[in-house]
């Protein structure tokens, strides 16, 4: 019977302690039985006058157990001495347990205060190339590291609206959304701008088509439907009205287009509705409605001028070599092929990558090709000397290299799923000359050659601009009405266009034209 009463009493004590906050606890020892209502009230009043108070203290174990024992011995209790002795032991154990918890909470609170102070001092360096300056180099436990990451997220979220109130005016003046190009029925993998007159925009989509657009009006001008698989890439000939597309049907097509640009209409100023730092989640119903198929009204090309067929897997990218007489393709069969455009013959098969290729790019002025791969490397192929075809391997990323592109001079910029972008000197491939660290995987990047500005499209729907030294210049504005709603797949500069000088596309089935005030952007740096 005594064991049962002691067990019930212990359960009630634990429940009472767990329901209260870990501060000062007041416990009432309840009797197990009473004779009458009057006796119960007298016992209750006596209990209130002799209630047992357990306080956390830094005293020794002897002091913690001694004080309750003296108080209990002075009480008129019906409990046997053995039960009271057992209760004292239980109370001592409970107090020691909560004291340890209290000390641990104090230590965690001090760590939280320290992290808050560091975040307040280094909050401006959390993103982009400045992340290395704001990293918390602490030797705390794994749980403290996770808490630090949560605090970073909370800090950025809580301050984003305050920051946007100061940056909105600047963002509107520097980066403006000008035109949206909507008409594809599936995600858009690639975007490119023609290098000859008339200047048109080209998009390659998973809906098996490539579309040409009027930059000024957003109207679809030409539809190419010659592929039977996803169109993964589109590039324009340097001097003729020819387009090169790569597809999941294991081929690359060269096709000729002829367009007549429509008369442009006045473009409404959409910048007043854009917030520079808004982060808004979108549902599927918010995506652009492509069911209308605006491309059905434009001319359709169904047969290519030339078909390049040597790969045994998906052709993920293609590009023209300088002069436009040769083209290079990159495939999931781990090879890149160099073709003669006029004869469609395979000139060279570039082997060496250990996994699927993800991208290829050619130098604008020299016979150089760079290929990217899932094997975390990218390779530079040199065709300047017809008798020697050298290759250099660049190792610096820890995940898939999604793209590598040339800039003016001897620099290559590479982006990766490891959330970094690196700038390399072709004369020294041991280590990058600049590293940009971001918070999301990077897709097909593009460099503004004249101003040396890198546009980074991200998996998290953001587009950021950096200079070649790794300094962040801007982030393209997003709001609940405008901007990409899904992963941004590609970016493309058109430096000389007066209306839109930067284009992006994503898996929200739309391409967007932006006007970037580059002088103001560089002035704010």
C-alpha positions in Angstrom: 0.0 0.0 0.0 2.8 2.4 0.9 4.5 1.6 -2.5 1.3 2.4 -4.4 0.8 5.7 -2.5 4.5 6.7 -3.1 4.2 5.9 -6.9 1.1 8.0 -7.3 2.6 10.9 -5.3 5.8 10.8 -7.5 3.7 10.9 -10.7 1.7 13.9 -9.5 4.9 15.7 -8.5 6.5 15.1 -12.0 3.4 16.2 -13.8 3.2 19.4 -11.8 6.9 20.2 -12.4 6.7 19.6 -16.1 3.7 21.8 -16.6 5.3 24.8 -15.0 8.2 26.9 -16.4 11.7 26.0 -15.0 11.7 28.8 -12.5 10.4 28.8 -8.9 8.1 25.8 -8.2 5.5 25.5 -5.3 4.4 22.0 -4.7 1.5 20.9 -2.4 1.7 17.5 -0.8 -1.8 16.1 -1.2 -3.2 13.6 1.4 -4.3 10.2 0.2 -7.5 10.0 2.3 -9.7 12.2 4.6 -12.5 11.6 7.1 -14.9 14.4 6.4 -15.3 17.7 4.5 -14.5 19.7 7.6 -11.3 17.6 8.3 -10.4 18.0 4.6 -10.7 21.8 4.8 -8.6 21.9 8.0 -6.0 19.7 6.4 -6.0 22.0 3.3 -5.5 25.1 5.4 -2.6 23.4 7.3 -1.0 22.3 4.0 -1.2 25.9 2.7 0.5 27.2 5.8 3.2 24.5 5.7 3.6 24.1 1.9 6.9 22.8 0.6 8.8 25.2 -1.6 11.6 23.9 -3.8 13.9 26.6 -5.1 16.9 26.1 -7.5 20.1 27.2 -5.9 23.9 26.8 -6.3 24.3 25.3 -2.9 25.8 21.9 -2.2 23.9 18.7 -2.3 23.9 18.5 1.6 22.3 21.9 1.8 19.7 21.1 -0.8 18.5 17.9 1.0 18.9 19.4 4.5 16.5 22.3 4.3 13.5 20.2 3.0 14.2 17.6 5.7 14.0 20.1 8.5 10.8 21.6 7.1 9.2 18.2 6.8 10.2 17.1 10.3 8.4 20.2 11.7 5.2 19.4 9.9 2.3 17.4 11.4 2.3 14.8 8.6 0.4 11.5 8.5 3.1 10.0 6.3 5.4 7.4 7.8 9.0 8.4 8.3 10.2 5.9 5.7 7.9 7.6 3.1 9.1 11.0 4.0 12.7 9.9 3.7 12.0 8.5 0.3 10.2 11.7 -0.8 13.3 13.7 0.3 15.5 11.6 -1.9 13.1 12.0 -4.8 12.9 15.8 -4.3 16.7 16.0 -4.2 17.0 14.1 -7.5 14.3 16.2 -9.1 16.0 19.4 -7.9 19.4 18.3 -9.2 17.9 17.4 -12.5 16.2 20.8 -12.9 19.3 22.6 -11.7 21.3 21.0 -14.4 18.7 22.0 -17.0 18.7 25.5 -15.6 22.5 25.8 -15.9 22.3 24.4 -19.5 19.7 26.9 -20.4 21.8 29.7 -19.1 24.8 28.6 -21.2 22.5 28.3 -24.3 21.2 31.8 -23.6 24.7 33.2 -23.5 25.5 31.5 -26.8 22.3 32.8 -28.4 23.1 36.4 -27.2 26.6 36.0 -28.6 25.3 34.8 -32.0 22.7 37.6 -32.1 25.5 40.2 -31.5 27.6 38.7 -34.3 24.6 38.5 -36.7 23.8 42.2 -35.9 27.4 43.2 -36.7 27.8 41.0 -39.8 24.3 40.8 -41.2 25.2 42.7 -44.3 27.8 40.0 -45.3 25.6 36.9 -45.2 24.9 36.7 -48.9 27.2 36.3 -52.0 30.9 36.9 -52.1 30.9 38.5 -48.6 29.7 35.3 -47.0 33.3 34.3 -46.1 33.7 37.5 -44.0 30.5 36.8 -42.0 31.0 33.1 -41.4 30.7 32.1 -37.7 34.0 30.4 -36.9 32.9 28.7 -33.6 33.8 25.5 -31.9 30.3 25.0 -30.5 28.5 21.6 -30.7 26.5 20.4 -33.6 23.3 21.5 -32.0 24.7 25.0 -31.6 25.7 25.1 -35.3 22.1 24.2 -36.2 20.8 26.9 -33.9 23.2 29.4 -35.6 21.8 28.5 -39.0 18.2 29.0 -37.8 19.1 32.3 -36.3 20.7 33.4 -39.6 17.4 32.6 -41.4 15.3 34.3 -38.8 17.5 37.4 -38.9 17.4 37.7 -42.7 13.7 37.1 -42.7 13.0 39.7 -40.0 15.1 42.3 -41.6 14.3 41.8 -45.3 11.4 44.2 -45.2 13.4 46.9 -43.5 16.2 46.5 -46.0 13.8 46.6 -48.9 12.4 49.9 -47.7 15.8 51.4 -48.2 16.7 49.5 -51.4 13.4 49.7 -53.3 14.1 53.1 -54.9 17.6 52.1 -55.9 16.5 48.7 -57.2 13.8 50.2 -59.3 16.2 52.7 -60.8 18.9 50.1 -61.6 17.1 46.8 -62.4 13.7 47.1 -64.1 11.5 44.3 -65.5 10.5 45.4 -69.0 8.9 42.5 -70.8 7.7 38.9 -70.2 7.8 36.4 -73.1 5.0 33.8 -72.4 4.0 31.1 -74.9 5.9 27.8 -74.1 3.9 24.9 -72.7 6.8 23.6 -70.6 9.9 24.9 -68.8 12.5 26.9 -70.7 16.0 25.6 -70.6 17.9 28.2 -72.5 17.7 31.7 -73.8 19.9 33.5 -76.4 20.0 36.8 -78.3 20.7 37.0 -82.1 24.1 38.7 -83.0 22.9 40.0 -86.3 20.1 42.2 -87.5 17.2 41.9 -86.9 18.0 41.2 -83.2 15.5 38.7 -81.8 15.3 36.6 -78.7 15.4 32.8 -78.9 14.2 30.3 -76.3 14.6 26.5 -76.0 12.0 24.6 -74.1 11.1 21.1 -72.8 7.9 21.3 -74.9 10.0 20.2 -77.9 10.0 23.6 -79.5 12.3 26.7 -79.9 10.7 30.1 -80.3 12.0 33.4 -81.7 10.5 36.6 -80.1 10.4 40.3 -80.8 12.2 41.8 -77.9 10.3 45.0 -78.0 6.7 43.7 -78.3 7.0 40.2 -76.8 5.3 38.7 -79.8 6.3 35.2 -81.1 7.9 35.5 -84.6 9.0 32.0 -85.5 8.4 28.5 -84.1 10.8 25.6 -84.7 9.3 22.2 -84.2 11.8 19.9 -85.9 12.9 18.1 -82.8 11.1 15.1 -81.2 12.6 15.7 -77.8 13.2 18.5 -75.3 15.1 21.4 -76.8 17.9 22.0 -74.4 19.9 24.8 -76.0 19.7 27.5 -78.7 22.5 29.6 -80.2 22.6 32.1 -83.1 25.1 32.2 -85.9 27.6 35.0 -85.6 26.9 36.5 -89.0 23.9 34.7 -90.6 20.2 34.2 -89.8 20.9 30.6 -88.6 20.0 29.0 -85.3 21.6 26.0 -83.7 19.5 23.9 -81.3 20.4 20.8 -79.2 17.8 18.3 -78.2 17.0 15.2 -76.1 16.4 13.3 -79.3 20.3 12.9 -79.5 20.6 15.4 -82.4 21.5 19.0 -83.0 19.7 21.0 -85.7 20.8 24.0 -87.8 17.9 25.9 -89.3 17.4 29.1 -91.1 14.9 31.7 -90.1 13.5 34.9 -91.7 11.6 37.4 -89.6 10.0 40.8 -89.9 9.9 42.8 -86.7 6.6 44.3 -85.7 6.2 47.9 -84.8 7.0 48.3 -81.1 4.3 49.6 -78.8 5.0 51.9 -75.8 6.2 49.9 -72.9 4.4 50.5 -69.5 6.6 51.2 -66.5 6.2 48.1 -64.4 8.9 49.0 -61.9 6.5 50.7 -59.5 5.1 47.3 -58.6 8.4 45.7 -57.9 9.9 45.2 -54.5 13.6 44.8 -54.3 13.8 42.1 -51.6 10.4 40.5 -51.5 10.4 36.7 -51.0 6.9 35.4 -51.9 5.9 31.8 -52.3 3.9 30.9 -55.4 1.5 28.1 -56.1 1.1 26.3 -59.4 -1.9 28.3 -60.3 0.2 31.5 -60.3 2.3 30.3 -63.2 1.9 31.9 -66.6 -0.9 30.3 -68.5 0.6 28.8 -71.6 -2.6 27.0 -72.8 -3.4 29.8 -75.1 -0.3 28.9 -77.3 0.6 32.2 -78.7 3.1 30.4 -81.0 0.2 28.9 -83.0 -0.2 32.2 -84.9 3.4 32.5 -86.0 5.2 30.8 -88.9 6.4 27.3 -88.1 9.7 25.7 -89.3 9.6 21.9 -89.2 12.6 20.7 -91.2 16.2 21.6 -90.4 18.8 22.8 -92.8 21.3 20.4 -91.3 21.1 17.7 -88.7 24.1 16.6 -86.6 23.8 13.0 -85.6 26.7 11.3 -83.9 25.8 11.2 -80.2 24.5 8.2 -78.3 22.7 10.2 -75.7 20.9 13.5 -75.0 22.6 16.5 -76.6 22.4 19.0 -73.8 24.2 22.0 -75.4 25.7 23.3 -78.6 27.5 26.4 -79.8 29.2 27.9 -82.9 33.0 28.2 -83.2 34.4 31.5 -84.1 33.6 32.2 -87.8 30.5 30.0 -87.8 32.0 27.2 -90.0 32.1 24.7 -87.3 29.9 23.8 -84.4 30.4 21.9 -81.1 27.9 19.8 -79.2 27.9 18.4 -75.6 26.1 15.2 -74.7 25.1 12.9 -71.9 27.2 10.2 -73.6 30.2 11.9 -71.9 31.6 13.3 -75.2 31.7 16.6 -77.1 31.7 16.5 -80.9 33.1 19.1 -83.3 31.3 19.2 -86.7 31.8 20.8 -90.0 28.6 22.8 -90.6 28.6 22.7 -94.4 29.1 18.9 -94.7 27.6 17.9 -91.3 30.6 15.6 -90.9 32.2 14.8 -87.5 35.6 16.4 -87.3 36.7 15.6 -83.7 35.2 13.6 -80.9 36.3 15.1 -77.6 36.5 12.4 -74.9 37.8 12.5 -71.3 35.0 13.4 -69.0 34.0 10.7 -66.6 30.3 11.6 -66.4 27.6 13.3 -68.4 28.3 16.7 -69.9 26.2 19.6 -68.9 27.3 22.5 -71.1 29.7 23.7 -73.7 30.8 27.2 -74.7 33.1 28.7 -77.4 35.5 31.6 -77.2 34.2 34.7 -79.1 37.5 35.4 -80.8 39.6 32.2 -80.7 39.2 28.6 -81.5 38.8 27.5 -77.9 36.0 25.3 -76.4 35.2 24.7 -72.8 33.0 21.8 -71.7 31.4 21.2 -68.3 30.4 17.9 -66.7 28.8 16.2 -63.7 32.3 14.8 -62.8 32.9 18.2 -61.0 35.4 19.4 -63.7 35.5 21.5 -66.8 37.9 21.1 -69.7 39.5 23.6 -72.1 40.0 22.4 -75.6 42.4 24.3 -77.8 42.0 24.1 -81.6 44.1 27.1 -82.5 46.9 24.9 -83.8 45.5 22.5 -86.4 48.2 19.9 -85.7 47.9 20.0 -81.8 44.6 19.7 -79.9 45.5 20.3 -76.3 43.2 19.9 -73.3 43.4 21.3 -69.8 41.4 20.0 -66.9 40.1 22.4 -64.2 39.3 20.9 -60.8 37.9 23.3 -58.2 34.3 22.4 -57.6 32.8 19.8 -55.3 29.6 19.1 -57.3 28.3 19.2 -60.9 29.7 22.0 -63.0 26.6 23.4 -64.6 28.3 25.8 -67.0 31.6 27.4 -67.8 31.8 30.5 -70.1 34.6 32.6 -71.6 35.1 36.3 -70.9 37.3 38.9 -72.6 41.0 37.9 -72.4 42.2 34.7 -70.7 39.5 34.2 -68.1 36.8 31.5 -67.7 33.9 31.7 -65.2 32.4 28.4 -63.9 29.2 27.8 -62.0 28.3 24.7 -60.0 25.7 22.9 -58.0 28.0 23.4 -55.0 26.6 26.9 -54.8 29.8 28.6 -55.9 31.0 30.5 -59.0 34.7 30.7 -59.7 36.8 33.0 -62.0 39.8 31.3 -63.5 42.9 32.5 -65.4 43.6 30.2 -68.3 47.4 30.7 -67.7 47.1 29.4 -64.1 44.5 26.7 -63.6 45.7 25.6 -60.2 43.4 27.9 -58.2 40.7 30.5 -59.1 41.4 34.2 -58.9 38.0 34.9 -57.4 35.3 32.8 -55.7 31.6 33.7 -55.2 29.7 31.8 -52.6 25.9 31.8 -52.7 22.9 30.2 -51.0 21.6 28.1 -53.9 22.8 26.0 -56.9 23.8 28.0 -60.0 22.6 27.2 -63.5 23.8 28.5 -66.9 25.6 31.7 -66.2 26.5 34.5 -68.7 29.0 37.4 -68.6 28.5 40.9 -69.9 31.7 41.0 -71.8 32.1 44.8 -72.1 31.4 45.6 -68.4 32.5 42.2 -67.0 29.3 41.6 -65.0 28.3 38.0 -64.2 24.6 37.1 -64.2 23.9 34.1 -61.9 20.5 32.2 -62.3 19.7 30.2 -59.2 17.6 27.2 -58.3 15.8 29.3 -55.7 14.3 31.6 -58.3 16.8 34.5 -57.7 19.1 36.2 -60.2 22.2 38.0 -58.8 24.7 40.2 -60.5 28.5 40.1 -59.5 31.6 41.7 -60.9 34.7 39.6 -61.9 36.3 40.2 -58.5 33.4 38.6 -56.7 31.6 41.7 -55.4 27.8 41.5 -55.4 26.3 44.3 -57.4 22.6 43.7 -57.3 19.8 41.1 -57.1 17.0 41.3 -59.7 13.8 42.4 -58.0 11.1 39.8 -57.3 7.5 40.4 -56.0 4.3 38.6 -55.6 3.3 39.7 -59.2 6.5 39.8 -61.2 9.7 37.8 -61.5 10.4 34.1 -61.9 8.2 31.7 -60.0 10.3 28.6 -60.4 13.9 27.7 -60.9 15.8 30.1 -63.2 17.7 28.1 -65.8 19.7 30.5 -67.8 20.7 34.1 -68.3 21.9 36.0 -71.4 23.2 39.5 -71.9 22.5 41.8 -74.9 24.7 44.8 -74.1 23.8 47.0 -77.0 20.0 46.7 -76.9 18.4 49.9 -75.8 15.3 48.4 -74.1 16.4 45.0 -72.6 20.0 44.2 -72.0 19.6 41.1 -69.8 17.3 38.1 -70.4 16.5 35.2 -68.0 14.3 32.1 -68.4 13.1 29.5 -66.0 10.9 26.5 -65.4 7.9 28.7 -64.9 7.6 28.6 -68.7 8.5 32.3 -69.3 11.4 34.4 -70.3 11.9 37.9 -68.9 13.6 40.9 -70.4 15.3 43.3 -67.9 16.8 46.8 -68.3 19.9 47.1 -66.1 21.3 50.6 -65.6 24.9 49.4 -65.8 26.6 52.8 -65.1 24.5 53.4 -62.0 25.1 49.8 -61.0 28.9 50.2 -61.2 28.8 53.6 -59.5 27.1 52.1 -56.4 29.7 49.4 -56.1 
